[in-house]
Amino acid sequence: MVTLKSADELALMRRAGRIVAEVLDELVAAARPGITTLELDQIAEEGTRRRGACPAFKGYRPHDVTYHHSLCVSINEEIVHGVPRAGRKLKVGDIVGLDFGVSYKGYFGDAARTIAIGPVSAEAQRLIRVTREALYAGIAHARSGNRISDIARAVQATAERAGYSVVTEFAGHGIGRRLHEDPQVPNYFRPGMPNPRLLPGMVLAIEPMVNQGGPELEILADGWTAITADHKLSAHFEHSVAITDGDPEILSELN
C-alpha cells in the first residue's frame, strides 16, 4: 500500500535526507587511495550517530542473511550491496558506489553516489556521468499526475541512448516509516508492470543502476554483493524525492 506523507512527516524526512547528504559528503572526502571500505563504514556510522540518527542498513534482513554494516561500498564491477571489509583498500582507477541510509525519529532517508578514485578511464568517467544524468532525468518526471512509468522510461532512455544497460533485478522504492515501501520504482518499463499514478505526499527513492555491458548480474558468496555477470563496470546514483503539487523535492541533497 502506498502511503502519503503529511507535512510533519515530510519535515522529519527532510532532516533524515539532510543527514544522509552530509554523511555522504564526509565519505566522498575520505574516499582516497589506501583507505579500506571498512574504515569508510566506520566513518558513516560515526557521522550518523553524531547527528542523532541510526544507520538504516545495519541489521537489515530482507532474506536469510543479515546486513551488519552501515554502508554499502561497491567497487568497479560491483553493482550494489558491496559489503565493507578490513582488507579491501581503494586504489587509483577505481569507481566506487557509496550507498547509505539513516533512520531519524522513525523516518528514513536513502541516497547513493558513484565517485572516481584518482584518475580513471574516460569510459569510467562517462559511465558515472550518464548514470547521474539518468537519475536526474527520472527525477524530472517525478511530478504529480505522472506515473511510475514516466520515471522508469526516462532513466532507461538516458542509459540506453549512451549504449549502456539498466539493471532489471533491483529497483527503487517508496520510502518513509520503512526503508522499503510501495511502490517499486524500476529503471525500465514494460507493458503490464504495476504503474501507479504519482500523488503529492509520495516519497520515492529513485536509483538508477547502470552497467557498461549487459544487465545480467550474479550474487557473491557473501549473500549481498551483486556484480555484473560480464565483469564490466557499473555505477549507481540515488536520491529520496518527495512528490509535491509542483516541482519534485530532493530530500537527500544539500541546498
N, C-alpha and C positions, 0 to 999 in steps of 0.2 A: 504494500500500500504506500503510495506517495504521500508524504506529509508536507504541508505548507508551514513555513516558519513565521512566527509573529515578529513584531518589531523588537520585542525584548529578546527573543531567541536570536535574531539576526545580530543584535548588538554583541551578544556573547560569542557568536561565531566570527564576528569581525575581530574580536580580541584573539580568539584561537588562531585565526588566519594570520594575524599580525605576528604572533609568537612564532608560527611556522616560518614566515618570511624572514624574521630576524635571525632565527637559528640557522636557516639555510644560508644567509649571508655570512655567518660565522664559519660555517662548514666550507663554503667556497673559498674564503680567505685562508683557511687552514689546509686546504687540499693541495699539497705541494709534493714533489718527488720525495720519497723516503718515508712519508707518514703511512701508518698502517690503517687499514679500514676499521680495525677495532678501536684505534685512537680516535678516528672520526666519530664512531658510535658513542664513545665516552663524551666527546665534546657536545654531541647532540643531546645526550641525556642530561648533562650538567646544565646546559643552556635552557633546557625545558624546565627543569625543576627550579632553577634560579628565578624563572618568570612565573612561578606559581602554577604550572601546568604539569600534566603527566604524559609520558610517551604513549602514543596511541598504538604503536605496533607491538610493544613489549607484552608478552603473554597472550598475543592474539593466536587463536586456534580455530581456523575455519575448517580444518580437516584433522587428521590424526597426528599432525606434527605441530608443536607449539613454537612460536617465534620468540626468541629470547633476547632480542635486541631492540634498540630504539630507532634504528636507521637501517634502510636497505641501501647497499652500495653495489652497483652493477657496473662492471668494467668491460669495455670493448664489445665482445660478442654476447655478453650477459644482457638480457633484455630488461628484466625486473627481478626484484626479491633477492638480490645478491646478499649473502649472509656475511657480516663483518668477521674478520679473522685476524688474529695477532700476527700471523706470518705473511699476510698479504699486504705488500707495500705498493703504493702508487709509483709509477715511473713515467718519465718523459715519453710523450707519444700516446699515452692512454686517453681514452674518453671515459668519463665516469658519471653515471647516473646516481644522483642523490635523491632518494625518495623518503619523505619524512612527514609525520603527522603527530598532532597532540590532542589531548582532551583537556578542556578548560571549563570548569564548573558544569560538567556534564555534556558539553558540546564539542564537536570535533572540527579540526582543520587538517588539510592534507594538500601537499604540493610536491613537485619534483622538478629538478633541473638536471641537464646533462652539461658537463663542462669539459674543457680540454686541459690536460696537464702538460704545461710547456708547449713547445711547437708540436703540432700534429699535422697529419697529411691534409692536403687540400680536400680530398674526398671526405675525410672525417669532419672537417670544418663545415662542408656543405651539408652533410647529414644532420649535424647539430642545428644548423640554421634552418633547414627545411622543416625539421621536426618542431622547432619553436614556432615557425610560421604556421604549421598545421594546427597547433594549439590555439593560436590567436584567430585563425580562420574559423575554427569551431566556436570559440567564444563570441565572435561577432554575430553568430546565428543563435546565440542563447538568449532569445528575446521572447517575451510573452506573445502567444499566438502561433509561434513556430512549433515545430515538432522535433523530437529527438533525431529524426532522420535528417533534418536540416544541419544539425551539428555534425552528425556522422558523415554525411556526404561531403561537407566542406573539408573535414580532416582528410578523408580518403582522397579526394581530388587533389589536394595540395601535395600529399605524399606521392601519389601515383604519377602526377604530372612531372615530377622530378625523377621518375624512374625507380622509385622505392616501393616497398610493400608495407601495409599496416598489419599489425598483429591482430588476429581474429579470436584467439583463445582467451584473451583478457580484455577487459573493458573498463571505462569509467563508471561512475555510480553516483547515486544520491548520497548525501552526507548530512548529518545533523546530530541527533542524540546517539546515533550509532555511526561507526566509521563507514560502514557499507549499508546503504539503504536503497530502496527502489527510487527511481528507475535505473536500470542499466543504461550506460551511455557508450555504445560501441563506437569504434573508429571506422566503421564501414556500415553499409546498409544494403539489405536485400529485401525484396517483397516478402511479406508475411512475418517479418520481425515485429516485435512489440514497438509501438510508435506513439507514445503518449504526447499530448499537447503540453507545451510549456506554459506554466502559470506563475504569476507573481507569488513569491514566498517559497518556491522550489529552490533548493541549493544542490548544485551538481559538481562533482569532481570530474573535470574533463581532462583526459590524459592520453594523448597520442603516444603510442609505442611504434616506432618506425624502423624498419630493417633495411639495410643496404641491399640485401639479397631477397630471398623468398620469405614468406610469412611463417613457415613451419618452425616449431620450437621443440626443445627437449627440456626435461626437468632433471637436474643433477641429483646425486645420491643424498644430498642434504635435505631433500624434500621440498626445497623452496626455490633455489636459483634456477631461473628459466634462461636458456641460451638459444641462440639461433641454430637451427639444425645444420645450416651450411657454414657455420662459424664466421659469418661476416658480421660487420658492426651493427649495433642497434643503438638508438637514442630514445629518450623518454622525457617528456615535459608534462607538467600537471599544474592546474590551479583549481581551487574551490571557488565557484562562481554562483552568485545569487541572481535569480530571475526577478526582475523588478517591472514596474509599469513603464520603464523607459530603457535606458542602456543597461546591459549586464554589469553587475558589480563584482569585480575580482576581489575576493576576501583575503587571498593569500599573497597579495602584492603590496609593498610599501608605497604610499603616495609621496 
